[in-house]
Amino acid sequence: PIDGTDLMMKSCKHWEQGGRARQIARRVLKNFLEWAVMRGKLPAAYAPPASTPEKRNPKRVGFALSDSQIIRLVDEIQDERWKFAVQLCAVYGLRPEELRNLRIKDGVEGKELWSIYQKSKGGTRGAKTEPRRLHPLLIEQDGKPIDWKLQERLAIGESLPPLGAEGKGGEALRTHLRRRTAWQSLQKEAENINEVLVPHTFRHRYAKQSHTTGFPMVNIAESMGHILEVHMLNYARFKPDKTAELYELRNKEKVAA
C-alpha cells in the first residue's frame, strides 16, 4: 500500500462492507495508524484518511408484532421470569436492556414505574436520554385489555431473568426466544413481508399501537425515550397514512355522486 487510504482499504477487504466487523476493524486500524505516524513509526503518507468510501447495508425494517402474536408467544414461554420480561417489553415498549433499569418512584398521584436507563439520544454529540416515566399500553385479546399487573409485580420483587453483562440484554432475550417454536414461526411471517424479528420487536408494537390510537407523535417519542427526530427516522412508518385517506375520501365522494 502506498498510503494510509490504500492500506485501510486493502486491510478491510476481508470483511463485508456495511458489516459491524468491518466497522470495528476500520476503527482499530485508524487508531493504530494515527499512533504510528504520530510516534514516527510510519511516514506521514500513512496517516489514515478522515473518511473512507463505504457502502452501508440497508436498514432492516423491524417487525411489529400484533397483540395476538404476543399472546401466542407468551403462552409458550415456560420460564416465568422470561414471560415476565416479554410482558414488560411489550406493554411498556422497552428496550431489552431497560429491564435491569426499572424503578418504582413516588409520584404526585401515587407509585410510578420509571426507566433510569440512559443511552445516546441523537442530535447533540454525547447527549444522553433522561430517566423517564413509563406508560403502559395494554395488550388486548378479543378487544378486551389484559392487565398483567406488571408494576405491582415489580413492586413486590418478582424476579426477572439473567440478562448477562451490561449492554447484552438484547442478546440474552434473543437467545432465549429463538428456541421457542412460536418465535421461529413469527420469524417466517416477518421474512415473508421482508421484515426482521428482533428483540426490539415489542418496542415496534408499542410504537405502532400508539400511532394507531392517534397519540401525538411528540408524546409517543417522549414515552419511548428518544427525541422526535429519532422517532421519525425509526417509527414514522406507523403514522396514519393521510395519502390513503385522501384517495379513499375522493372515491367515496365519486360513488356518492
Secondary structure, DSSP 4 states (H G I P E B T S, - for coil): --SHHHHHHHHGGGS-TT-HHHHHHHHHHHHHHHHHHHTTSS-GGGSPPS----PPPPPPPBP---HHHHHHHHHH---HHHHHHHHHHHHHT--GGGGGGEEEEEETTEEEEEE----B-SSSTT-BPPPEE------EETTEE----HHHHHHTT-------STT-HHHHHHHHHTTSHHHHHHHHHHHHTT-B--TTHHHHHHHHHHHHHT--HHHHHHHHTS-HHHHHHHHGGGS--HHHHHHHHHHHHHHH-
